């Protein structure tokens, strides 16, 4: 996310056109078991700060189907 913001800022400063596409993943996260997702993220090498971001994000969400 920081990298994306940095690229957009640099492009804006250079007078380039920037386009953003935002995707809401809320429903996707509500349809899976959070423990399984977090363990798979670790298995795929998502660790440290990014993993904590996901953990914090999912800790306040309840699974709904």
N, C-alpha and C positions, 0 to 999 in steps of 0.2 A: 504494500500500500504506500509506503514511504517513497519507494522508487517511482511509482506511478505519479504521485503528487509532484515529485521533483521533476520528472520529465514534462509534465504539463506546465509547471511553472517556467521551466527553461524555454519551452516552445512559445509560451505566451510572451515572455520577455523578448524573444527574437521575432515577434510578429507573425508567427506561424498559426495556422488554424488548428484548433484542438477539438476533438469530439470525445465525449464520454458516454459509455454505456454502463448503466447500473443494473445489477441483477439482484433480486431479493431471494435469498436462500432459506428464508424462514420456514416455508412449508417443507422443503427438502429435509431440513434438520429435524422437523417434527415427525417425520415418517421413519426415522431410523433410531436404533438404540445408541445413545450417546457414548456409553462405555466402549462399544464395539468400534465406533468411529474414531474415538481418541486412541485406542490401541492400534488401529490400522494406520493412523497418522504417524505414530511412533515407528511402526514397522517400515513405513515409506520414508523415514528420515526427517519428518517434521518434528523438530524438537525445540527446546528453549522457549524463546519469546513467542514465536508463532503458535506453538503448542499451548502455551499458557493463554494466548488470546482465544483460541478455540475453547479451551476448558472454561475460561471465565464466561464466554458468550453462552455456552451450553448449560452452565450451572444454573442460570436463571430461567431456563426454558423447560416446559413440560411437554412430554410426548403426547400428541393428539392424532387420532386417525379418524 
